[in-house]
Amino acid sequence: MSDQQTNQQCAYRYTVRRGDSFYLIAQRQGVPLRDLMDANPGIPPARLMVGDVLCIPPCRNQGCPTGPTGPACPTGPSGSTPPTGPTVPTGPTTPTGPTGGYTCPANRRAVVQEGQTAGDLQIRYNLSYHTLTAANEGKDLENLRGGDIVCVPEENEPCPVPQTVVLGEGETLSTLADRYGKTTAALLRANPCLAPRDFRAGAAVRLPE
């Protein structure tokens, strides 16, 4: 727990678990993201770690449940949760969306909420990182900011299957390099779990592109 939390009024404390982010915690606990960040000024959202203890701010409305078993505040006037589909900006100031070779339909452009990460988007839209990066060429997904526009495709894009070979009797790292016209260094980089002497009969080896 940060020393800067000591003067904060907290409804209760929350211990960060694997896969948590400020955005997801705010969603689950039913508190505004800005209130959660303001209550924990000593913990940078981008550096949230398992085991960190967050101050969950108290409810500002009457009749709101508090404590670890319930949200500290409702998420809206009726306590409803946000819609599951992408948030599409409208009006004359609508951003044009991600750049790159992929053409993103207007209804698949999501507005990044403050504190939201690429991992949050993957979980919300059930997308692989490969799909997300392919649809957002040129965008730094590791440093998203509130208001950014990210393309969230409807379906995942299959990853290319790497070409592999199984070494035969007497084959080694050197003979494999000669056989496929690759350097030994390239083969070692493409197979980070194999030591040079592991390149022997029966070993499945990935060929570098």
C-alpha positions in Angstrom: 0.0 0.0 0.0 1.4 3.4 -1.0 2.1 6.0 1.7 0.1 8.5 -0.4 -3.0 6.4 0.3 -2.8 6.9 4.1 -4.9 10.1 4.0 -7.4 8.7 1.5 -10.8 7.6 2.7 -11.3 4.1 1.5 -14.4 1.9 1.5 -12.1 -1.1 1.6 -8.7 -2.3 0.2 -8.3 -4.5 -2.9 -5.3 -6.7 -3.5 -4.3 -6.8 -7.2 -4.5 -10.2 -8.9 -3.0 -11.6 -12.1 -4.6 -10.1 -15.2 -5.9 -7.0 -13.3 -5.7 -3.5 -14.6 -7.1 -0.2 -13.2 -9.8 -0.3 -15.9 -10.9 -3.9 -15.1 -10.8 -3.3 -11.4 -13.0 -0.1 -11.7 -15.4 -2.0 -13.9 -15.7 -5.0 -11.5 -15.9 -2.8 -8.3 -18.4 -0.4 -9.9 -16.4 2.7 -9.3 -15.5 5.5 -11.7 -12.1 4.9 -13.2 -11.0 8.5 -12.4 -12.0 8.1 -8.7 -10.0 4.9 -8.5 -6.9 6.5 -10.0 -7.3 9.6 -7.8 -7.5 7.4 -4.7 -4.2 5.7 -5.6 -1.9 8.4 -6.8 1.2 6.5 -5.8 0.5 3.6 -8.1 1.1 4.3 -11.9 -1.6 2.4 -13.9 0.9 1.2 -16.4 3.0 -0.4 -13.6 0.3 -2.1 -11.6 1.7 -5.3 -10.1 0.2 -8.5 -8.5 0.1 -7.9 -4.8 -0.4 -4.2 -4.9 -3.1 -3.0 -2.5 -5.5 -0.4 -3.9 -7.8 2.0 -2.1 -11.4 1.5 -3.3 -13.0 4.9 -2.8 -16.3 5.1 -0.9 -19.6 5.4 -2.6 -20.8 9.0 -3.3 -24.4 8.1 -3.7 -26.9 7.0 -1.0 -27.9 3.4 -0.8 -24.8 2.0 -2.5 -23.3 -1.3 -1.2 -19.7 -1.2 0.0 -17.2 -3.8 0.8 -15.3 -6.6 -0.9 -18.5 -8.4 -1.9 -20.1 -5.5 -3.6 -19.4 -2.4 -5.7 -18.5 0.8 -3.9 -20.6 2.8 -6.3 -23.0 2.1 -9.2 -21.5 2.5 -12.7 -24.3 4.7 -13.9 -27.8 6.1 -13.0 -29.3 2.6 -12.9 -26.1 0.7 -11.9 -26.0 -0.9 -15.4 -22.8 -2.1 -16.9 -21.4 -0.6 -20.1 -22.3 -2.1 -23.5 -20.2 -4.9 -24.8 -19.8 -3.5 -28.4 -17.3 -1.0 -29.5 -17.9 2.7 -28.6 -18.1 4.6 -31.9 -17.4 8.3 -31.8 -19.9 10.5 -33.7 -20.1 14.1 -35.0 -17.8 16.3 -37.0 -14.8 15.7 -34.9 -14.9 11.9 -35.3 -11.3 10.6 -35.7 -10.6 8.7 -38.9 -9.5 5.5 -37.0 -6.3 3.4 -37.2 -3.9 3.9 -40.0 -2.2 1.2 -42.0 -3.1 -1.3 -44.7 -6.1 -2.7 -42.9 -9.4 -0.9 -43.7 -11.4 -0.8 -40.4 -15.2 -0.6 -40.6 -16.7 2.3 -38.7 -18.7 0.0 -36.4 -15.5 -1.8 -35.4 -13.7 1.2 -34.0 -13.5 1.4 -30.3 -12.7 4.5 -28.2 -10.0 3.7 -25.6 -11.1 4.6 -22.1 -8.6 6.2 -19.7 -6.5 3.5 -18.1 -7.6 0.8 -20.6 -4.8 -1.4 -22.0 -4.4 -3.6 -25.1 -4.9 -6.6 -22.7 -8.2 -5.1 -21.6 -9.3 -4.8 -25.2 -8.2 -8.4 -25.9 -10.3 -9.7 -23.0 -13.4 -7.5 -23.8 -13.5 -8.4 -27.5 -11.9 -11.9 -27.4 -9.1 -11.0 -29.7 -5.6 -12.4 -30.1 -2.7 -9.9 -29.9 -1.7 -10.9 -33.5 -5.2 -9.8 -34.7 -5.1 -6.6 -32.7 -1.7 -5.6 -34.0 -2.5 -6.6 -37.6 -5.6 -4.4 -37.6 -3.8 -1.4 -36.0 -0.6 -1.2 -38.0 1.5 1.7 -36.9 -0.3 2.2 -33.6 1.6 1.8 -30.3 -0.7 -0.6 -28.5 1.6 -0.7 -25.5 1.0 3.0 -24.8 -2.7 3.6 -25.4 -4.3 6.8 -24.1 -7.8 7.7 -23.3 -9.5 8.9 -26.5 -7.4 6.8 -28.9 -9.3 4.9 -31.6 -8.5 1.2 -31.9 -9.8 -1.2 -34.5 -11.3 -4.3 -33.0 -12.1 -6.9 -35.8 -15.1 -9.1 -35.5 -13.0 -12.3 -36.0 -9.5 -13.4 -35.1 -6.9 -13.6 -37.9 -5.1 -17.0 -37.9 -1.4 -16.9 -37.2 0.9 -18.3 -39.8 2.2 -21.7 -38.9 6.0 -21.8 -38.7 7.8 -24.2 -41.0 9.5 -27.0 -39.0 11.6 -30.0 -39.8 12.5 -33.1 -37.9 16.2 -33.9 -38.0 17.3 -37.2 -39.3 20.1 -39.5 -38.2 23.4 -37.8 -38.3 22.0 -34.3 -38.9 23.4 -31.4 -36.9 23.1 -27.7 -36.7 25.8 -27.2 -39.4 24.3 -29.7 -41.8 20.8 -28.3 -41.3 22.2 -24.8 -42.1 23.8 -26.1 -45.3 20.7 -28.0 -46.3 18.4 -25.0 -46.2 20.9 -22.2 -46.9 20.5 -20.6 -43.5 23.1 -19.4 -41.1 23.6 -21.2 -37.8 23.0 -18.0 -35.9 19.6 -17.6 -37.6 18.7 -21.2 -36.7 19.6 -20.6 -33.1 17.6 -17.4 -32.9 14.6 -19.2 -34.4 14.9 -22.0 -31.8 15.6 -20.2 -28.5 14.9 -23.3 -26.4 17.5 -25.4 -28.3 21.3 -25.4 -27.5 23.7 -26.2 -30.4 24.0 -29.8 -29.3 20.2 -30.3 -29.2 20.2 -30.2 -33.0 20.3 -34.0 -33.5 18.1 -36.8 -34.7 14.5 -36.5 -33.7 14.6 -32.8 -32.8 11.8 -30.7 -34.3 13.4 -27.5 -35.5 11.8 -24.3 -36.6 13.2 -22.8 -39.8 13.8 -19.0 -39.8 11.9 -17.0 -42.5 
